[in-house]
Amino acid sequence: MIVHIVMFKFKDESKESNIKEVQKRLNALVTLIHELKFMEVGVNFTDSDRAFDLCLYSTFESKEDMAIYAIHPEHLKVVELIKTVTLESKVVDYIL
């Protein structure tokens, strides 16, 4: 199994509403992309300079399935939104 984790730091402008919208759209991908086996999207509550605002945890059966997800049109729509409302992101992918 493949684990894909991404953390996002959002721009201050409309931060709360943008976080909610991204969270909603990411969660919807589970029903739209067959290769995506599980997704959990969490919003940070810790007030720390080191903290990011939102974390995505998802799983796939294989690297190939994750590659299909990466270029899936529904995923790319969310990616385009994320690019406009975030400052930074970090990713970790590993085999479980």
Secondary structure, 3 states (H helix, E strand, C coil): CEEEEEEEEECCCCHHHHHHHHHHHHHHHHHHCCCCCEEEEEECCCCCCCCCCEEEEEEECCHHHHHHHHHCHHHHHHHHHHHHHEEEEEEEEEEC
